[in-house]
Amino acid sequence: MARPKNTTETVQITISTTQQVKDLLEELSKTGFYGKNAADTAHVLLKEKIRDLQRVGQAPGPRYAPSPME
């Protein structure tokens, strides 16, 4: 089944890493649990870590635009 279209605007970033990290991301992506490729897997893992940091108060939480009723 196809994934629903992402309703959140996305932007592209570029990171540099070691070959070992890239290899590990590719290995993790083979399971399909984190994503279908190294970039998807990196995205999922980065979001998980940011949520962890938010839970312990080390990163700001998401900011939501107020609804039109507010």
N, C-alpha and C positions, 0 to 999 in steps of 0.2 A: 504494500500500500504506500502511496506517495505521501511525503510529508506535506503538511499544510504550508502555504506561503507565509514567510516571515513578515509579520505586520510591523515590526520594529525596524526603523531605518538602520542600515549598517554602514560602516566605513571600513576601508581596508587599511591594515597596518603591516609593516614588514619588520620581522625580527631576525636577528642572527643568533645562531646557536651552534653547538658542537655537533659533529657527526654522530656521536654517541646518543645525544638527546634526540636527534632526528630519527635514528634507527629505532630507538625505544618507542617514539611516537608512532612510527610505522608499524612496529610489532603490536602495540596496543590497538591500533586501528583494524588489525586483522580479525579481531573478535567481533567488531561491529558495535561493541558496547559503548565506546566513547565517540565514535565517528567512523566515517568511511575512508578517511585518509589522515595523514599526519596533521594537516591544517585543522580539520574538524576536531580531531582528538585534542590538539593544543587548545582550541577554543573552549571545549568542554572542561578540560582540566583547569584552565585559567579562571573560568566562571566559578567552578567549585571552590578554588582557593580564595577568590574574592569573597564569596559567601561565607567561608570559614572566618576570614578576617572581619567581616561585618558582624558576625555572631559574637565575636569577642571584643568588639568595639575598636578594632584597629584600622577600620576603613569606613568611610561614610556610607550610609545606606542609600538606596535609590531615591531620587527626587522625582515626584510625580507632578505633572501639571494639574492644577485644580480643575475640577469639573466645571462646566459652564454654569451650573446651579450655584456655585459658591461665590 
